[in-house]
Amino acid sequence: MSQSANRSRSTANERYSVTFVPPAVDAIADLTASTGLSKADVINRAVQIYAYLEAQTQDGADLLLRPPGGSPEKLHII
């Protein structure tokens, strides 16, 4: 069993050093400007949302997005 599988859920903050590709840098800048959140808050929320969506799809759920006045479209996260 891996070390991460044995580790209990942490309640402490952890610091990571991550290099983002230019499209991610632009997305973070857009989100901080439109939401007023800090970069850290935007990234924390993004990771939590991704984890939730991954868990749902692993359980067999489909991710659907319905544009205003449109039909639902299936999302594929690659």
N, C-alpha and C positions, 0 to 999 in steps of 0.2 A: 504494500500500500504506500502511496506517495506521501511525502511530508505534508503537502498541502491538504491531502485528504484527512490526515490525522489531526491537523491543526483546527482548533475550535475557531468560531467566528470571532474576529478581533473587534474590540470596542475602542481600541486606541487608534489615533491617527497615524498614518504612514506617509512618508515622503518618497516620491518617485522622480527620477530624472528621465524624461521622455522626449524624443525628437519627433515633431509632427511634420508631416508632408504639407506642402503649400496649400492644397485644398482644405485640409483640416485647420490650418492656421487661419485661412479666410473664414471658415465656418465659425471658429471660435470668436474671431473679431466681430462677425455679423451678430452672433448671439449675445455677446457682451453688450454691444451697442443697442440691440433691440430689446433686451430684457433688463439691462442695468445690473446684471449679476457679474460677479468677478469671474475671471478665467477659471479659477479653482472650482467655483460653484457650477459653472457650465460643464466642465469636464466631469466633476463628480456626478451630476445629474445624467450626463450622457452615458457614463459607465453603468449606472443603476438601471437606466431605461434599457440599454442593450442587454444587460443580464436578465431582466424581466422578459424581454421579447425572446431571447434565446431559450429560456426555460419554457415559455409558452409553446414555441415551435417544436422543442424537443418532446413536449407532451402531445404533439399532433395538431396544435392550433394553426389556423391560417391567419396571416396578418393582412387585413384589408384596409384600404383607404378609399373613402368616398369623397371625391371632389364636390364642391357645391353644385347641386343640380345634376350631378353625374351618377354613374353607376359605380359600385364598389370595384376596386382593382386590387388584385393580390400583389402584395409586396414581397420581394425576394431580397434578403440581405446577404450580400456576398462578401 
